Amino acid sequence: MIESNFLQGADVRFRPRQMLRFMHPLEFEPCLSLITWDEFFIRANSTKFGGQSGFDQNRAFAGLGWTFNQNFRAEAGFLNQYLDDATHTNNTMHHLIMGSLFINF
């Protein structure tokens, strides 16, 4: 996927992002799943307010999911987010608890 962000002024930043995801139902309870994924972001172009091109961030998740039915699933777990600042000089790591609801219509 490629996303675009409209920044201050006329700058538009383009970021390709790729997610690899694994979800495996547990044998003792098929509604409960082990979930892990990793998402990697790259800045495709340099902009005044969006930073230099190159590595932007990485998000890694590990947790559990519960499938209520084919249209509703909940997930919760640990998210590690590694961020590169806009100048490639000061990186930050966040350790977060994350929850998500997925609803299909």
C-alpha positions in Angstrom: 0.0 0.0 0.0 1.2 3.6 -0.7 -0.3 6.4 1.4 0.1 10.1 0.9 0.0 12.8 3.6 -0.7 16.4 2.8 1.7 18.5 5.0 2.1 22.2 5.7 2.3 24.3 2.6 2.1 22.4 -0.7 4.2 19.4 0.4 2.9 15.9 -0.2 4.7 13.0 1.5 4.4 9.5 0.0 5.0 6.4 2.2 4.9 2.9 1.0 3.9 0.5 3.9 4.0 -3.2 4.0 2.3 -5.5 6.6 3.1 -9.1 7.2 0.4 -10.8 9.4 0.0 -14.2 11.0 -3.2 -15.4 12.7 -3.5 -18.9 14.0 -6.7 -20.3 15.8 -5.8 -22.2 19.0 -6.8 -25.9 19.0 -8.5 -25.9 22.5 -10.7 -22.9 21.5 -11.1 -22.1 17.8 -12.6 -18.7 18.5 -9.3 -17.7 20.2 -6.3 -16.9 17.9 -2.7 -16.1 18.3 -1.9 -13.0 16.2 1.4 -11.4 15.2 2.2 -8.8 12.6 4.9 -6.4 11.5 4.3 -3.2 9.5 7.2 -1.3 7.9 7.0 2.3 6.6 9.4 4.1 4.2 9.4 7.8 3.3 9.6 7.8 -0.5 10.4 11.5 -0.9 11.9 14.3 1.2 9.7 17.2 2.2 10.2 20.3 4.2 7.9 19.2 7.1 7.8 15.5 6.5 11.5 14.7 6.7 14.1 13.1 4.6 13.4 10.1 2.4 14.2 6.7 3.9 13.1 4.6 6.9 10.1 6.1 8.8 8.8 3.6 11.3 8.3 -0.1 12.2 5.3 -1.5 14.2 5.5 -5.0 15.6 2.4 -6.5 17.4 1.8 -9.8 19.3 -1.5 -10.6 21.0 -4.7 -12.6 21.0 -7.9 -12.3 19.0 -11.4 -13.5 19.7 -13.8 -14.2 16.8 -17.4 -13.7 17.9 -18.8 -14.5 14.4 -17.8 -14.0 10.8 -18.6 -10.2 11.0 -17.0 -9.3 14.4 -13.6 -9.9 15.9 -11.6 -8.3 18.8 -7.8 -8.2 19.2 -5.6 -7.1 22.1 -1.9 -7.3 22.8 1.5 -5.6 22.9 2.6 -3.1 20.2 6.2 -2.0 19.8 6.6 1.1 17.7 10.0 2.3 16.5 10.0 5.8 15.0 12.6 7.7 13.1 12.3 11.4 13.4 12.1 13.6 10.3 15.9 14.2 10.2 17.2 10.6 10.9 19.0 11.9 14.1 16.7 11.1 17.0 14.8 7.8 17.1 12.1 6.9 19.6 10.6 3.5 20.7 7.1 3.2 22.2 5.8 0.1 24.2 2.0 0.1 24.0 -1.0 -1.9 24.8 -3.3 -2.1 21.8 -6.9 -3.1 21.3 -8.8 -3.4 18.0 -12.3 -4.2 16.9 -13.0 -5.5 13.3 -16.5 -5.2 12.0 -17.5 -6.5 8.5 -20.8 -5.4 6.9 
